[in-house]
């Protein structure tokens, strides 16, 4: 497994020499690859516990992203990758599960950057992750990562979940405010402790300093540590009645979740939201489509609601 810490260090060193929005920028053609390997039971158990997944015979639908995240970081910190990894914002993710994965599956993982797209707040790169079992594509995802910089149509101060800090200067006029998200029916509230980011970081390997401690988060412009965006997605998906039958996921990160804090999980059929208790701020919106034999609708777990599965 590639070293995530080494990739983060390399990214911090190389980021000042990269300029997002440079004309003619192109993505390198290479792919990051990890041969088929067993899933380590210890980290998987910790991940299940922190996110709320309870099916012992199924791999959480978000877990291949966790397994492949070091590959994605290795790809995005390469010298020829055109965007600085410092300041990248995870804006959205789409997941397609072609079957239920099992803890004993030996998954072969591949990550590559597919395209650079102009964005009103900068430049967005789409990163694709694929998981294969004995050569068969069994799981895939697409993620959007935004590099914020001044543009003619936006300020460069976008929404999403930061993987670093924004060090650019913004000179363009602010875009028109987005329409408010329609409120879904509230299901439950989660009390999120200050140490949630450290626990999820230990389980997932994503120990970005913005998630770990208020002091390190302040270095990157946050008043307190923030929850991992992928934790918020996973925690919401764990509320489905049969998470192992989910086949399609789309989630959009709207605003960071400060730790400690309280959030409201809301759902209506396939749609779900995470918002603050007053409904003034939406942190996450998404949809999760189950297989044909699954029963739609949210699952309420009072014990999980008290502690946010953390």
Residue pairs with C-beta under 8 A, 6 or more apart in sequence:
1 34
1 37
1 70
2 32
2 34
2 70
2 71
2 73
2 74
3 70
4 69
4 70
4 73
4 205
4 206
4 207
5 207
7 70
7 73
7 74
7 77
8 73
8 77
8 85
8 208
10 77
11 73
11 76
11 77
11 84
11 85
11 86
11 164
12 85
12 86
14 77
14 79
14 84
14 85
15 84
15 85
15 86
15 87
15 164
16 84
16 86
18 81
18 82
18 83
18 84
19 84
19 149
20 82
20 83
20 84
20 122
20 123
20 147
20 148
20 149
20 168
21 122
21 123
21 147
21 149
21 150
21 151
22 82
25 82
25 83
25 116
25 123
26 82
26 116
27 81
27 82
27 113
27 114
27 115
27 116
27 125
28 78
28 80
28 81
28 113
30 75
30 78
30 112
31 75
31 110
31 111
31 112
32 71
32 72
32 74
32 75
32 110
32 111
32 112
33 71
33 108
33 109
33 110
33 111
34 67
34 68
34 71
34 108
34 109
34 110
35 108
36 106
36 107
36 108
36 132
36 133
37 106
37 107
38 104
38 106
39 59
39 63
39 67
39 103
39 104
39 105
39 107
41 103
43 203
43 204
43 205
44 59
44 63
44 103
46 199
46 202
46 203
47 53
47 60
47 63
47 66
47 203
47 204
47 234
48 54
48 60
49 203
49 309
50 196
50 199
50 200
50 203
50 231
50 309
50 310
51 60
51 62
51 200
51 231
51 234
51 235
51 238
51 309
52 234
52 235
52 238
52 239
52 301
52 304
52 309
53 60
53 234
53 238
53 243
54 238
55 243
55 244
56 103
57 102
57 103
57 244
58 100
58 101
58 102
58 103
58 243
58 244
59 100
59 101
59 102
59 103
59 105
60 234
60 237
60 238
60 243
61 95
61 97
61 101
61 237
61 243
61 244
61 246
61 249
62 95
62 230
62 233
62 234
62 237
62 249
63 101
64 101
64 107
64 109
64 129
64 131
64 139
64 141
65 93
65 95
65 129
65 141
65 143
65 230
66 204
66 205
66 206
66 230
67 107
67 109
67 131
68 109
68 111
68 129
68 131
69 204
69 205
69 206
70 205
71 109
71 110
71 111
71 129
72 111
72 127
72 129
72 143
73 85
75 81
75 111
75 112
75 113
75 127
76 83
76 85
76 88
76 113
76 125
76 127
76 145
77 85
81 113
82 116
83 116
83 123
83 125
83 145
83 147
84 147
85 163
85 164
86 164
86 165
86 167
87 147
87 148
87 162
87 163
87 164
87 165
87 166
87 167
87 168
88 145
88 146
88 147
88 162
88 163
88 164
89 145
89 146
89 147
89 148
89 158
89 159
89 160
89 161
89 162
89 163
89 253
90 143
90 144
90 145
90 160
90 161
90 162
90 163
90 229
90 230
90 253
91 124
91 144
91 145
91 146
91 158
91 159
91 160
91 252
91 253
92 143
92 144
92 160
92 250
92 251
92 252
92 253
93 141
93 142
93 143
93 144
93 230
93 233
93 249
93 250
93 251
94 141
94 142
94 143
94 248
94 249
94 250
95 139
95 140
95 141
95 248
95 249
95 250
96 139
96 140
96 141
96 247
96 248
96 249
97 138
97 139
97 246
97 247
97 248
98 137
98 138
98 139
98 140
98 247
99 138
100 244
100 245
101 107
101 131
101 133
101 138
101 139
105 133
105 138
106 133
107 131
107 132
107 133
107 138
107 139
108 131
108 132
108 133
108 135
109 129
109 130
109 131
109 132
110 129
110 130
110 132
111 127
111 128
111 129
111 130
112 127
112 128
113 125
113 126
113 127
113 128
114 126
114 127
114 128
114 142
115 125
115 126
116 123
116 124
116 125
117 123
117 124
117 125
117 126
118 124
118 151
119 146
119 151
119 154
119 158
120 151
120 153
120 154
120 175
121 146
121 148
121 151
121 154
121 155
121 156
121 157
121 158
121 175
122 146
122 147
122 148
122 149
122 151
122 154
122 156
122 158
123 146
123 147
123 149
124 144
124 145
124 146
124 147
125 144
125 145
125 147
126 142
126 143
126 144
127 142
127 143
127 144
127 145
128 140
128 141
128 142
129 140
129 141
129 142
129 143
130 137
130 139
130 140
131 137
131 138
131 139
131 140
132 138
145 163
146 158
146 160
148 156
148 157
148 158
148 166
148 168
148 170
149 156
149 168
149 170
150 156
150 168
150 169
150 170
150 171
150 172
151 172
152 172
153 172
153 175
154 172
154 174
154 175
155 170
155 172
155 173
155 174
155 175
156 166
156 168
156 170
156 172
157 166
157 170
159 253
159 254
159 255
160 229
160 253
160 254
161 226
161 228
161 229
161 232
161 253
161 256
162 210
162 220
162 222
162 226
162 256
163 208
163 210
164 208
164 210
164 220
165 210
165 219
165 220
165 221
166 221
181 254
181 273
181 275
181 282
181 285
183 266
183 273
183 275
183 279
184 266
184 267
184 268
184 271
184 272
184 273
185 266
185 267
185 268
186 264
186 265
186 266
187 239
187 264
187 265
187 266
187 267
187 298
187 300
188 264
188 265
188 300
188 301
188 302
188 304
188 305
189 262
189 263
189 264
189 265
189 277
189 305
190 235
190 262
190 263
190 264
190 265
190 304
190 305
190 307
190 308
190 309
191 260
191 262
191 306
191 307
191 308
192 227
192 257
192 259
192 260
192 261
192 262
192 263
192 308
192 310
193 259
193 260
193 307
193 308
193 310
194 214
194 224
194 225
194 259
194 260
195 259
195 310
196 227
196 231
196 259
196 260
196 308
196 310
197 211
197 212
197 225
197 226
197 227
197 228
197 259
198 211
198 212
198 213
199 310
200 206
200 211
200 227
200 228
200 231
200 310
201 207
201 208
201 211
201 212
201 228
204 228
204 230
204 231
206 228
206 230
208 228
209 216
209 217
209 219
209 220
210 216
210 217
210 220
210 222
210 225
210 226
211 217
211 225
211 226
211 227
211 228
212 225
213 225
214 223
214 224
214 225
216 225
217 223
217 224
217 225
217 226
222 256
222 258
223 258
224 258
224 259
224 260
225 258
225 259
226 256
226 257
226 258
226 259
227 256
227 257
227 258
227 259
227 261
229 253
229 256
229 284
232 253
232 257
232 274
232 283
232 284
233 249
233 251
233 284
233 286
235 265
235 274
235 308
235 309
236 251
236 265
236 267
236 272
236 274
236 284
236 286
236 288
237 243
237 246
237 249
237 288
238 304
238 309
239 265
239 267
239 272
239 298
239 299
239 300
239 301
239 304
240 246
240 288
240 290
240 294
240 298
240 299
241 294
241 295
241 296
241 297
241 298
241 299
242 290
242 294
242 295
245 290
245 291
245 293
245 294
246 288
246 289
246 290
246 291
246 294
247 289
247 290
247 291
248 287
248 288
248 289
249 286
249 287
249 288
249 289
250 286
250 287
251 284
251 285
251 286
252 284
252 285
252 286
253 283
253 284
254 281
254 282
254 283
254 284
254 285
255 281
255 282
255 283
256 283
257 263
257 274
257 283
261 276
262 276
262 277
263 274
263 275
263 276
263 277
263 283
263 308
264 273
264 274
264 275
264 276
264 277
264 279
265 272
265 273
265 274
265 298
266 272
266 273
266 274
266 275
267 273
267 297
267 298
269 296
269 297
270 287
270 288
270 289
270 290
270 296
271 285
271 286
271 287
272 284
272 285
272 286
272 287
272 288
272 298
273 282
273 284
273 285
273 286
274 282
274 283
274 284
275 281
275 282
275 283
276 283
290 296
